[in-house]
């Protein structure tokens, strides 16, 4: 029951476990189906999917690769002293059969990866005032007992603030 609640909310949270049971196995298989790779390569590619907000460990990746090999979903070839993992026909079928689940995993990874920008020390200069703004809005809402006019005005303020900040983005073609 708890597992479903966690999945419904989009995963295991920004500071907790990301993968539920069997999901790391599926993610690794999907990466190998995209392109063969050795263990470190798979770890790097998985980290890249998360924009650095998730760093897989050798202690999780290598046993997963061995499991996939034992299940016949990947095969190993030696290349310059490294084990390179390739998807098998059974592995490719498994990826195709679970395409929706893989898409959801990558969607969660992209969403979590968006938060990677907060690792930048300069982000605190923006996050702290933004949180104070949210706190002020919640306080105003509480003190007015959820007055619909106050809710609407707070929403307007947030929409206008977002619009003004977005105008600062040079990619928006000012």
MIDO-582643 format. One record per atom (N, C-alpha, C): residue number from 1; residue in three letters; chain; atom name; x, y, z. Coordinates in steps of 0.001 Angstrom, whole numbers, always signed. Example, Ala and Ser with C-alpha at 12.3 -4.5 7.8 and 13.67 -1.06 7.14 Angstrom:
BEGIN
    n  res  chain  atom        X        Y        Z
    1  ALA      A     N   +13190    -5690    +7800
    1  ALA      A    CA   +12300    -4500    +7800
    1  ALA      A     C   +13200    -3300    +7800
    2  SER      A     N   +12850    -2250    +7080
    2  SER      A    CA   +13670    -1060    +7140
    2  SER      A     C   +12900      +30    +7870
***
This chain:
BEGIN
    n  res  chain  atom        X        Y        Z
    1  UNK      A     N     +828    -1188       +0
    1  UNK      A    CA       +0       +0       +0
    1  UNK      A     C     +874    +1254       +0
    2  UNK      A     N    +1903    +1301     +852
    2  UNK      A    CA    +2801    +2449     +903
    2  UNK      A     C    +3513    +2624     -427
    3  UNK      A     N    +3887    +1548    -1066
    3  UNK      A    CA    +4567    +1597    -2361
    3  UNK      A     C    +3716    +2349    -3380
    4  UNK      A     N    +2425    +2047    -3429
    4  UNK      A    CA    +1557    +2703    -4394
    4  UNK      A     C    +1427    +4188    -4110
    5  UNK      A     N    +1356    +4559    -2852
    5  UNK      A    CA    +1269    +5980    -2505
    5  UNK      A     C    +2532    +6694    -2953
    6  UNK      A     N    +3659    +6061    -2787
    6  UNK      A    CA    +4907    +6675    -3205
    6  UNK      A     C    +4952    +6814    -4715
    7  UNK      A     N    +4537    +5790    -5422
    7  UNK      A    CA    +4546    +5861    -6888
    7  UNK      A     C    +3584    +6921    -7381
    8  UNK      A     N    +2434    +7017    -6741
    8  UNK      A    CA    +1445    +7993    -7178
    8  UNK      A     C    +1986    +9411    -7038
    9  UNK      A     N    +2860    +9619    -6057
    9  UNK      A    CA    +3405   +10962    -5880
    9  UNK      A     C    +4628   +11193    -6745
   10  UNK      A     N    +4990   +10233    -7565
   10  UNK      A    CA    +6083   +10460    -8502
   10  UNK      A     C    +7418    +9958    -8045
   11  UNK      A     N    +7447    +8979    -7171
   11  UNK      A    CA    +8730    +8417    -6786
   11  UNK      A     C    +8959    +8509    -5305
   12  UNK      A     N   +10200    +8396    -4940
   12  UNK      A    CA   +10558    +8288    -3549
   12  UNK      A     C   +11096    +9585    -2977
   13  UNK      A     N   +10946   +10692    -3681
   13  UNK      A    CA   +11315   +11979    -3130
   13  UNK      A     C   +12734   +12390    -3430
   14  UNK      A     N   +13004   +13696    -3324
   14  UNK      A    CA   +14300   +14230    -3729
   14  UNK      A     C   +15450   +13822    -2830
   15  UNK      A     N   +15160   +13403    -1592
   15  UNK      A    CA   +16265   +13026     -719
   15  UNK      A     C   +16259   +11550     -365
   16  UNK      A     N   +15204   +10841     -718
   16  UNK      A    CA   +15115    +9426     -387
   16  UNK      A     C   +15431    +8562    -1587
   17  UNK      A     N   +15064    +7281    -1468
   17  UNK      A    CA   +15258    +6354    -2579
   17  UNK      A     C   +14430    +6795    -3766
   18  UNK      A     N   +15011    +6662    -4932
   18  UNK      A    CA   +14268    +7003    -6142
   18  UNK      A     C   +13581    +5778    -6709
   19  UNK      A     N   +14307    +4665    -6743
   19  UNK      A    CA   +13797    +3461    -7393
   19  UNK      A     C   +13043    +2571    -6420
   20  UNK      A     N   +11878    +2111    -6873
   20  UNK      A    CA   +11136    +1102    -6143
   20  UNK      A     C   +11645     -272    -6551
   21  UNK      A     N   +11076    -1320    -5981
   21  UNK      A    CA   +11509    -2677    -6305
   21  UNK      A     C   +11454    -2956    -7808
   22  UNK      A     N   +12566    -3423    -8360
   22  UNK      A    CA   +12651    -3799    -9766
   22  UNK      A     C   +12886    -2650   -10730
   23  UNK      A     N   +12786    -1409   -10260
   23  UNK      A    CA   +12905     -279   -11178
   23  UNK      A     C   +14343      -11   -11616
   24  UNK      A     N   +15310     -192   -10734
   24  UNK      A    CA   +16706       +5   -11138
   24  UNK      A     C   +17065    -1020   -12210
   25  UNK      A     N   +16653    -2238   -12015
   25  UNK      A    CA   +16890    -3310   -13000
   25  UNK      A     C   +16332    -2901   -14356
   26  UNK      A     N   +15116    -2366   -14364
   26  UNK      A    CA   +14471    -1955   -15608
   26  UNK      A     C   +15201     -769   -16239
   27  UNK      A     N   +15621     +189   -15430
   27  UNK      A    CA   +16343    +1363   -15948
   27  UNK      A     C   +17673     +941   -16575
   28  UNK      A     N   +18392      +55   -15912
   28  UNK      A    CA   +19682     -404   -16433
   28  UNK      A     C   +19475    -1173   -17736
   29  UNK      A     N   +18474    -2031   -17762
   29  UNK      A    CA   +18175    -2783   -18985
   29  UNK      A     C   +17832    -1818   -20120
   30  UNK      A     N   +17032     -799   -19834
   30  UNK      A    CA   +16652     +166   -20865
   30  UNK      A     C   +17874     +900   -21406
   31  UNK      A     N   +18793    +1277   -20523
   31  UNK      A    CA   +20015    +1962   -20969
   31  UNK      A     C   +20857    +1068   -21868
   32  UNK      A     N   +20978     -196   -21504
   32  UNK      A    CA   +21770    -1126   -22315
   32  UNK      A     C   +21073    -1383   -23654
   33  UNK      A     N   +19746    -1385   -23657
   33  UNK      A    CA   +19008    -1554   -24916
   33  UNK      A     C   +19251     -360   -25839
   34  UNK      A     N   +19433     +833   -25256
   34  UNK      A    CA   +19734    +2022   -26057
   34  UNK      A     C   +21126    +1935   -26660
   35  UNK      A     N   +22081    +1451   -25836
   35  UNK      A    CA   +23467    +1386   -26282
   35  UNK      A     C   +24238     +477   -25338
   36  UNK      A     N   +24988     -490   -25874
   36  UNK      A    CA   +25792    -1352   -25011
   36  UNK      A     C   +26773     -518   -24180
   37  UNK      A     N   +27159    -1067   -23043
   37  UNK      A    CA   +28127     -345   -22226
   37  UNK      A     C   +28692    -1203   -21124
   38  UNK      A     N   +29812     -738   -20568
   38  UNK      A    CA   +30407    -1409   -19413
   38  UNK      A     C   +29810     -781   -18152
   39  UNK      A     N   +30091    -1340   -16998
   39  UNK      A    CA   +29475     -907   -15753
   39  UNK      A     C   +29597     +573   -15477
   40  UNK      A     N   +30803    +1107   -15585
   40  UNK      A    CA   +30996    +2526   -15288
   40  UNK      A     C   +30218    +3397   -16281
   41  UNK      A     N   +30189    +2983   -17533
   41  UNK      A    CA   +29433    +3716   -18556
   41  UNK      A     C   +27951    +3747   -18195
   42  UNK      A     N   +27409    +2617   -17782
   42  UNK      A    CA   +25997    +2549   -17405
   42  UNK      A     C   +25746    +3462   -16200
   43  UNK      A     N   +26652    +3440   -15217
   43  UNK      A    CA   +26510    +4318   -14049
   43  UNK      A     C   +26494    +5786   -14482
   44  UNK      A     N   +27397    +6158   -15361
   44  UNK      A    CA   +27486    +7552   -15829
   44  UNK      A     C   +26232    +7962   -16595
   45  UNK      A     N   +25755    +7084   -17462
   45  UNK      A    CA   +24566    +7406   -18246
   45  UNK      A     C   +23328    +7535   -17358
   46  UNK      A     N   +23252    +6695   -16333
   46  UNK      A    CA   +22119    +6782   -15412
   46  UNK      A     C   +22187    +8093   -14627
   47  UNK      A     N   +23359    +8461   -14173
   47  UNK      A    CA   +23539    +9736   -13473
   47  UNK      A     C   +23155   +10907   -14377
   48  UNK      A     N   +23539   +10827   -15647
   48  UNK      A    CA   +23209   +11889   -16606
   48  UNK      A     C   +21697   +12061   -16759
   49  UNK      A     N   +20955   +10963   -16692
   49  UNK      A    CA   +19498   +11035   -16806
   49  UNK      A     C   +18904   +11897   -15699
   50  UNK      A     N   +19625   +11972   -14578
   50  UNK      A    CA   +19140   +12706   -13415
   50  UNK      A     C   +19828   +14059   -13253
   51  UNK      A     N   +20591   +14465   -14252
   51  UNK      A    CA   +21311   +15733   -14177
   51  UNK      A     C   +22134   +15820   -12895
   52  UNK      A     N   +22690   +14678   -12489
   52  UNK      A    CA   +23564   +14641   -11319
   52  UNK      A     C   +22854   +14599    -9982
   53  UNK      A     N   +21512   +14567    -9942
   53  UNK      A    CA   +20811   +14530    -8660
   53  UNK      A     C   +20683   +13121    -8110
   54  UNK      A     N   +21069   +12124    -8882
   54  UNK      A    CA   +21128   +10739    -8413
   54  UNK      A     C   +22442   +10176    -8898
   55  UNK      A     N   +23208    +9634    -7979
   55  UNK      A    CA   +24498    +9033    -8319
   55  UNK      A     C   +24450    +7548    -7989
   56  UNK      A     N   +24299    +6702    -8994
   56  UNK      A    CA   +24268    +5264    -8718
   56  UNK      A     C   +25620    +4789    -8206
   57  UNK      A     N   +25580    +3792    -7360
   57  UNK      A    CA   +26821    +3249    -6806
   57  UNK      A     C   +27182    +1948    -7518
   58  UNK      A     N   +28452    +1631    -7460
   58  UNK      A    CA   +28916     +350    -8013
   58  UNK      A     C   +28205     -799    -7300
   59  UNK      A     N   +27909     -610    -6016
   59  UNK      A    CA   +27241    -1640    -5222
   59  UNK      A     C   +25807    -1899    -5638
   60  UNK      A     N   +25240    -1004    -6424
   60  UNK      A    CA   +23897    -1259    -6938
   60  UNK      A     C   +23931    -1645    -8418
   61  UNK      A     N   +24837    -1053    -9180
   61  UNK      A    CA   +24857    -1293   -10628
   61  UNK      A     C   +25426    -2662   -10973
   62  UNK      A     N   +26578    -3023   -10419
   62  UNK      A    CA   +27202    -4285   -10815
   62  UNK      A     C   +26363    -5511   -10461
   63  UNK      A     N   +25750    -5574    -9283
   63  UNK      A    CA   +24854    -6712    -9032
   63  UNK      A     C   +23642    -6720    -9975
   64  UNK      A     N   +23164    -5532   -10345
   64  UNK      A    CA   +22035    -5455   -11278
   64  UNK      A     C   +22449    -5973   -12649
   65  UNK      A     N   +23640    -5603   -13096
   65  UNK      A    CA   +24136    -6108   -14380
   65  UNK      A     C   +24277    -7630   -14341
   66  UNK      A     N   +24766    -8162   -13218
   66  UNK      A    CA   +24909    -9619   -13084
   66  UNK      A     C   +23535   -10286   -13112
   67  UNK      A     N   +22552    -9690   -12437
   67  UNK      A    CA   +21196   -10232   -12431
   67  UNK      A     C   +20636   -10274   -13852
   68  UNK      A     N   +20808    -9177   -14591
   68  UNK      A    CA   +20312    -9128   -15971
   68  UNK      A     C   +20984   -10187   -16841
   69  UNK      A     N   +22281   -10410   -16601
   69  UNK      A    CA   +22985   -11459   -17342
   69  UNK      A     C   +22444   -12834   -16956
   70  UNK      A     N   +22249   -13069   -15650
   70  UNK      A    CA   +21719   -14354   -15173
   70  UNK      A     C   +20328   -14626   -15738
   71  UNK      A     N   +19545   -13563   -15932
   71  UNK      A    CA   +18197   -13715   -16466
   71  UNK      A     C   +18179   -13862   -17988
   72  UNK      A     N   +19343   -13718   -18623
   72  UNK      A    CA   +19419   -13839   -20074
   72  UNK      A     C   +18939   -12600   -20819
   73  UNK      A     N   +18858   -11464   -20120
   73  UNK      A    CA   +18388   -10236   -20754
   73  UNK      A     C   +19532    -9423   -21343
   74  UNK      A     N   +20739    -9670   -20853
   74  UNK      A    CA   +21942    -9071   -21432
   74  UNK      A     C   +22997   -10164   -21558
   75  UNK      A     N   +23915    -9930   -22471
   75  UNK      A    CA   +25072   -10817   -22625
   75  UNK      A     C   +26310    -9947   -22518
   76  UNK      A     N   +27405   -10564   -22132
   76  UNK      A    CA   +28643    -9823   -21909
   76  UNK      A     C   +29666   -10205   -22960
   77  UNK      A     N   +30339    -9208   -23499
   77  UNK      A    CA   +31470    -9423   -24399
   77  UNK      A     C   +32658    -8672   -23820
   78  UNK      A     N   +33822    -9266   -23937
   78  UNK      A    CA   +35047    -8603   -23492
   78  UNK      A     C   +35505    -7629   -24572
   79  UNK      A     N   +35857    -6422   -24160
   79  UNK      A    CA   +36380    -5424   -25083
   79  UNK      A     C   +37482    -4661   -24368
   80  UNK      A     N   +38724    -4891   -24785
   80  UNK      A    CA   +39887    -4250   -24177
   80  UNK      A     C   +39902    -4435   -22668
   81  UNK      A     N   +39607    -5654   -22226
   81  UNK      A    CA   +39659    -5986   -20812
   81  UNK      A     C   +38433    -5574   -20014
   82  UNK      A     N   +37451    -5024   -20659
   82  UNK      A    CA   +36220    -4608   -19965
   82  UNK      A     C   +35056    -5484   -20397
   83  UNK      A     N   +34138    -5703   -19450
   83  UNK      A    CA   +32904    -6414   -19767
   83  UNK      A     C   +31914    -5408   -20349
   84  UNK      A     N   +31563    -5585   -21605
   84  UNK      A    CA   +30579    -4711   -22240
   84  UNK      A     C   +29266    -5483   -22328
   85  UNK      A     N   +28208    -4871   -21819
   85  UNK      A    CA   +26902    -5514   -21762
   85  UNK      A     C   +26081    -5123   -22989
   86  UNK      A     N   +25493    -6140   -23615
   86  UNK      A    CA   +24656    -5962   -24797
   86  UNK      A     C   +23290    -6563   -24498
   87  UNK      A     N   +22230    -5941   -24983
   87  UNK      A    CA   +20896    -6474   -24779
   87  UNK      A     C   +20711    -7708   -25666
   88  UNK      A     N   +20011    -8699   -25146
   88  UNK      A    CA   +19668    -9888   -25927
   88  UNK      A     C   +18282    -9677   -26536
   89  UNK      A     N   +17868   -10633   -27370
   89  UNK      A    CA   +16515   -10551   -27938
   89  UNK      A     C   +15465   -10564   -26822
   90  UNK      A     N   +15680   -11417   -25805
   90  UNK      A    CA   +14744   -11453   -24673
   90  UNK      A     C   +14747   -10119   -23928
   91  UNK      A     N   +15917    -9525   -23790
   91  UNK      A    CA   +16018    -8222   -23132
   91  UNK      A     C   +15298    -7139   -23903
   92  UNK      A     N   +15447    -7153   -25209
   92  UNK      A    CA   +14767    -6162   -26046
   92  UNK      A     C   +13247    -6330   -25942
   93  UNK      A     N   +12780    -7581   -25920
   93  UNK      A    CA   +11339    -7836   -25763
   93  UNK      A     C   +10848    -7315   -24412
   94  UNK      A     N   +11647    -7538   -23369
   94  UNK      A    CA   +11267    -7050   -22030
   94  UNK      A     C   +11168    -5531   -22020
   95  UNK      A     N   +12089    -4867   -22702
   95  UNK      A    CA   +12051    -3399   -22778
   95  UNK      A     C   +10803    -2950   -23537
   96  UNK      A     N   +10491    -3614   -24619
   96  UNK      A    CA    +9297    -3257   -25394
   96  UNK      A     C    +8023    -3473   -24584
   97  UNK      A     N    +7970    -4588   -23848
   97  UNK      A    CA    +6782    -4907   -23056
   97  UNK      A     C    +6592    -3925   -21900
   98  UNK      A     N    +7678    -3365   -21428
   98  UNK      A    CA    +7600    -2461   -20271
   98  UNK      A     C    +7891    -1008   -20668
   99  UNK      A     N    +7632     -683   -21917
   99  UNK      A    CA    +7937     +659   -22440
   99  UNK      A     C    +7235    +1760   -21644
  100  UNK      A     N    +5990    +1533   -21245
  100  UNK      A    CA    +5268    +2564   -20485
  100  UNK      A     C    +5933    +2814   -19134
  101  UNK      A     N    +6308    +1743   -18458
  101  UNK      A    CA    +6970    +1884   -17158
  101  UNK      A     C    +8324    +2579   -17318
  102  UNK      A     N    +9052    +2245   -18363
  102  UNK      A    CA   +10344    +2892   -18620
  102  UNK      A     C   +10136    +4375   -18893
  103  UNK      A     N    +9118    +4702   -19660
  103  UNK      A    CA    +8824    +6112   -19947
  103  UNK      A     C    +8513    +6868   -18654
  104  UNK      A     N    +7753    +6237   -17757
  104  UNK      A    CA    +7451    +6871   -16466
  104  UNK      A     C    +8734    +7078   -15651
  105  UNK      A     N    +9628    +6076   -15664
  105  UNK      A    CA   +10904    +6201   -14944
  105  UNK      A     C   +11712    +7380   -15468
  106  UNK      A     N   +11830    +7471   -16785
  106  UNK      A    CA   +12615    +8573   -17373
  106  UNK      A     C   +11932    +9913   -17124
  107  UNK      A     N   +10612    +9920   -17081
  107  UNK      A    CA    +9896   +11154   -16751
  107  UNK      A     C   +10198   +11600   -15334
  108  UNK      A     N   +10188   +10649   -14398
  108  UNK      A    CA   +10546   +10973   -13014
  108  UNK      A     C   +11998   +11425   -12934
  109  UNK      A     N   +12862   +10780   -13694
  109  UNK      A    CA   +14282   +11168   -13682
  109  UNK      A     C   +14442   +12594   -14191
  110  UNK      A     N   +13736   +12931   -15262
  110  UNK      A    CA   +13836   +14289   -15815
  110  UNK      A     C   +13314   +15306   -14814
  111  UNK      A     N   +12206   +14962   -14163
  111  UNK      A    CA   +11631   +15871   -13182
  111  UNK      A     C   +12593   +16083   -12019
  112  UNK      A     N   +13161   +15007   -11543
  112  UNK      A    CA   +14127   +15121   -10436
  112  UNK      A     C   +15364   +15870   -10897
  113  UNK      A     N   +15784   +15619   -12132
  113  UNK      A    CA   +16970   +16290   -12669
  113  UNK      A     C   +16811   +17795   -12761
  114  UNK      A     N   +15559   +18248   -12947
  114  UNK      A    CA   +15319   +19690   -13002
  114  UNK      A     C   +15740   +20368   -11710
  115  UNK      A     N   +15696   +19627   -10610
  115  UNK      A    CA   +16077   +20188    -9316
  115  UNK      A     C   +17586   +20252    -9152
  116  UNK      A     N   +18332   +19727   -10100
  116  UNK      A    CA   +19792   +19750   -10027
  116  UNK      A     C   +20347   +21159    -9976
  117  UNK      A     N   +19623   +22103   -10524
  117  UNK      A    CA   +20091   +23489   -10508
  117  UNK      A     C   +20247   +24009    -9091
  118  UNK      A     N   +19543   +23423    -8130
  118  UNK      A    CA   +19624   +23917    -6758
  118  UNK      A     C   +20918   +23515    -6071
  119  UNK      A     N   +21746   +22735    -6743
  119  UNK      A    CA   +23067   +22405    -6212
  119  UNK      A     C   +24026   +23585    -6380
  120  UNK      A     N   +23699   +24498    -7260
  120  UNK      A    CA   +24517   +25675    -7498
  120  UNK      A     C   +24452   +26573    -6264
  121  UNK      A     N   +25596   +26973    -5695
  121  UNK      A    CA   +25576   +27817    -4490
  121  UNK      A     C   +24797   +29122    -4681
  122  UNK      A     N   +24761   +29647    -5892
  122  UNK      A    CA   +24032   +30891    -6129
  122  UNK      A     C   +22517   +30691    -6060
  123  UNK      A     N   +22076   +29446    -6154
  123  UNK      A    CA   +20638   +29183    -6097
  123  UNK      A     C   +20061   +29622    -4753
  124  UNK      A     N   +20846   +29526    -3672
  124  UNK      A    CA   +20362   +29932    -2354
  124  UNK      A     C   +19987   +31411    -2338
  125  UNK      A     N   +20663   +32194    -3158
  125  UNK      A    CA   +20366   +33623    -3221
  125  UNK      A     C   +18971   +33874    -3785
  126  UNK      A     N   +18429   +32916    -4493
  126  UNK      A    CA   +17100   +33049    -5090
  126  UNK      A     C   +16070   +32237    -4309
  127  UNK      A     N   +16456   +31057    -3861
  127  UNK      A    CA   +15517   +30176    -3182
  127  UNK      A     C   +15035   +30783    -1865
  128  UNK      A     N   +15945   +31347    -1078
  128  UNK      A    CA   +15544   +31888     +227
  128  UNK      A     C   +14466   +32971      +84
  129  UNK      A     N   +14649   +33985     -776
  129  UNK      A    CA   +13578   +34977     -920
  129  UNK      A     C   +12288   +34376    -1490
  130  UNK      A     N   +12404   +33395    -2373
  130  UNK      A    CA   +11205   +32760    -2936
  130  UNK      A     C   +10431   +32038    -1836
  131  UNK      A     N   +11141   +31363     -953
  131  UNK      A    CA   +10466   +30674     +149
  131  UNK      A     C    +9819   +31672    +1114
  132  UNK      A     N   +10471   +32809    +1332
  132  UNK      A    CA    +9865   +33842    +2183
  132  UNK      A     C    +8582   +34379    +1541
  133  UNK      A     N    +8568   +34500     +220
  133  UNK      A    CA    +7376   +34940     -497
  133  UNK      A     C    +6236   +33937     -315
  134  UNK      A     N    +6551   +32667     -468
  134  UNK      A    CA    +5532   +31624     -294
  134  UNK      A     C    +5012   +31653    +1145
  135  UNK      A     N    +5919   +31786    +2115
  135  UNK      A    CA    +5508   +31839    +3513
  135  UNK      A     C    +4566   +33024    +3754
  136  UNK      A     N    +4883   +34191    +3192
  136  UNK      A    CA    +4016   +35366    +3343
  136  UNK      A     C    +2643   +35103    +2733
  137  UNK      A     N    +2611   +34434    +1598
  137  UNK      A    CA    +1336   +34129     +946
  137  UNK      A     C     +499   +33186    +1801
  138  UNK      A     N    +1137   +32168    +2342
  138  UNK      A    CA     +412   +31212    +3185
  138  UNK      A     C     -112   +31900    +4442
  139  UNK      A     N     +705   +32779    +5029
  139  UNK      A    CA     +279   +33532    +6216
  139  UNK      A     C     -942   +34397    +5902
  140  UNK      A     N     -879   +35132    +4793
  140  UNK      A    CA    -2005   +35984    +4403
  140  UNK      A     C    -3258   +35151    +4204
  141  UNK      A     N    -3096   +34010    +3589
  141  UNK      A    CA    -4225   +33119    +3343
  141  UNK      A     C    -4812   +32626    +4672
  142  UNK      A     N    -3938   +32246    +5592
  142  UNK      A    CA    -4402   +31755    +6895
  142  UNK      A     C    -5117   +32850    +7676
  143  UNK      A     N    -4562   +34050    +7659
  143  UNK      A    CA    -5152   +35149    +8428
  143  UNK      A     C    -6478   +35638    +7845
  144  UNK      A     N    -6708   +35360    +6583
  144  UNK      A    CA    -7984   +35756    +5965
  144  UNK      A     C    -8933   +34565    +5844
  145  UNK      A     N    -8545   +33454    +6477
  145  UNK      A    CA    -9373   +32246    +6511
  145  UNK      A     C    -9766   +31753    +5120
  146  UNK      A     N    -8817   +31822    +4184
  146  UNK      A    CA    -9042   +31283    +2839
  146  UNK      A     C    -9982   +32107    +1984
  147  UNK      A     N   -10070   +33380    +2265
  147  UNK      A    CA   -10939   +34269    +1483
  147  UNK      A     C   -10627   +34097       -8
  148  UNK      A     N   -11633   +33741     -814
  148  UNK      A    CA   -11410   +33504    -2247
  148  UNK      A     C   -10800   +34696    -2973
  149  UNK      A     N   -11135   +35903    -2548
  149  UNK      A    CA   -10552   +37089    -3197
  149  UNK      A     C    -9057   +37181    -2906
  150  UNK      A     N    -8663   +36794    -1704
  150  UNK      A    CA    -7237   +36805    -1342
  150  UNK      A     C    -6513   +35710    -2122
  151  UNK      A     N    -7113   +34544    -2225
  151  UNK      A    CA    -6521   +33455    -3008
  151  UNK      A     C    -6291   +33922    -4439
  152  UNK      A     N    -7296   +34525    -5024
  152  UNK      A    CA    -7172   +34992    -6409
  152  UNK      A     C    -6075   +36045    -6542
  153  UNK      A     N    -6011   +36975    -5596
  153  UNK      A    CA    -4986   +38042    -5669
  153  UNK      A     C    -3581   +37456    -5510
  154  UNK      A     N    -3410   +36504    -4599
  154  UNK      A    CA    -2094   +35858    -4425
  154  UNK      A     C    -1700   +35144    -5713
  155  UNK      A     N    -2637   +34437    -6339
  155  UNK      A    CA    -2348   +33766    -7604
  155  UNK      A     C    -1919   +34778    -8659
  156  UNK      A     N    -2594   +35901    -8728
  156  UNK      A    CA    -2233   +36937    -9698
  156  UNK      A     C     -814   +37453    -9445
  157  UNK      A     N     -477   +37655    -8175
  157  UNK      A    CA     +864   +38132    -7826
  157  UNK      A     C    +1909   +37118    -8278
  158  UNK      A     N    +1660   +35830    -8011
  158  UNK      A    CA    +2619   +34792    -8410
  158  UNK      A     C    +2746   +34708    -9927
  159  UNK      A     N    +1624   +34772   -10629
  159  UNK      A    CA    +1660   +34704   -12095
  159  UNK      A     C    +2451   +35882   -12649
  160  UNK      A     N    +2190   +37078   -12124
  160  UNK      A    CA    +2904   +38275   -12587
  160  UNK      A     C    +4396   +38184   -12258
  161  UNK      A     N    +4726   +37714   -11072
  161  UNK      A    CA    +6146   +37578   -10690
  161  UNK      A     C    +6847   +36582   -11613
  162  UNK      A     N    +6196   +35451   -11879
  162  UNK      A    CA    +6794   +34456   -12780
  162  UNK      A     C    +7011   +35048   -14167
  163  UNK      A     N    +6023   +35769   -14670
  163  UNK      A    CA    +6136   +36384   -15996
  163  UNK      A     C    +7322   +37350   -16032
  164  UNK      A     N    +7462   +38164   -15003
  164  UNK      A    CA    +8555   +39142   -14968
  164  UNK      A     C    +9915   +38462   -14886
  165  UNK      A     N   +10002   +37393   -14131
  165  UNK      A    CA   +11268   +36660   -14033
  165  UNK      A     C   +11584   +35976   -15361
  166  UNK      A     N   +10583   +35370   -15977
  166  UNK      A    CA   +10799   +34706   -17266
  166  UNK      A     C   +11279   +35689   -18332
  167  UNK      A     N   +10865   +36948   -18234
  167  UNK      A    CA   +11323   +37963   -19189
  167  UNK      A     C   +12832   +38192   -19096
  168  UNK      A     N   +13420   +37859   -17978
  168  UNK      A    CA   +14864   +38029   -17790
  168  UNK      A     C   +15675   +36955   -18512
  169  UNK      A     N   +15027   +35862   -18891
  169  UNK      A    CA   +15699   +34742   -19548
  169  UNK      A     C   +16017   +35128   -21001
  170  UNK      A     N   +17307   +35216   -21344
  170  UNK      A    CA   +17670   +35640   -22711
  170  UNK      A     C   +17196   +34661   -23790
  171  UNK      A     N   +16910   +33431   -23428
  171  UNK      A    CA   +16450   +32455   -24428
  171  UNK      A     C   +15021   +32740   -24859
  172  UNK      A     N   +14326   +33605   -24136
  172  UNK      A    CA   +12931   +33901   -24475
  172  UNK      A     C   +12814   +34951   -25564
  173  UNK      A     N   +13943   +35436   -26086
  173  UNK      A    CA   +13929   +36374   -27213
  173  UNK      A     C   +13348   +37718   -26861
  174  UNK      A     N   +13867   +38310   -25797
  174  UNK      A    CA   +13380   +39625   -25356
  174  UNK      A     C   +13488   +40660   -26430
***
